Amino acid sequence: MAQRLREGATMILVAGTVLVALGHNVASALTLSDLSEATACLFRY
């Protein structure tokens, strides 16, 4: 029983870290695209 709980906890930890890493990558990509769009708008004027 304890072994199964430990395995479940490690699975949740791994899934959480993967989700955080994916969210961080998506957020950085979004900010990068927003920055490039802002610079493009600045250079247009």
C-alpha positions as CSV (number, residue, x, y, z in Angstrom):
1,M,0.0,0.0,0.0
2,A,2.7,2.5,0.9
3,Q,4.7,1.5,-2.2
4,R,1.6,2.4,-4.4
5,L,1.2,5.7,-2.6
6,R,4.9,6.5,-3.1
7,E,4.6,5.7,-6.8
8,G,1.5,7.8,-7.2
9,A,3.3,10.7,-5.4
10,T,6.3,10.5,-7.7
11,M,4.0,10.3,-10.8
12,I,2.2,13.4,-9.6
13,L,5.5,15.2,-9.0
14,V,6.8,14.3,-12.4
15,A,3.6,15.3,-14.1
16,G,3.6,18.6,-12.2
17,T,7.2,19.4,-13.2
18,V,6.4,18.6,-16.8
19,L,3.3,20.8,-16.7
20,V,5.2,23.7,-15.1
21,A,8.0,23.4,-17.7
22,L,5.5,23.3,-20.6
23,G,3.6,26.3,-19.1
24,H,6.9,28.2,-18.7
25,N,7.9,27.4,-22.4
26,V,4.5,28.6,-23.6
27,A,4.6,31.7,-21.5
28,S,8.1,32.6,-22.8
29,A,7.1,32.0,-26.4
30,L,4.0,34.2,-25.9
31,T,6.0,37.0,-24.4
32,L,8.6,36.7,-27.2
33,S,6.0,36.9,-29.9
34,D,4.3,39.9,-28.1
35,L,7.7,41.6,-27.9
36,S,8.4,41.0,-31.6
37,E,5.0,42.4,-32.5
38,A,5.5,45.4,-30.3
39,T,8.9,46.1,-31.9
40,A,7.4,45.7,-35.4
41,C,4.7,48.2,-34.5
42,L,7.3,50.6,-33.2
43,F,9.4,50.3,-36.4
44,R,6.3,50.8,-38.6
45,Y,5.8,54.3,-37.3
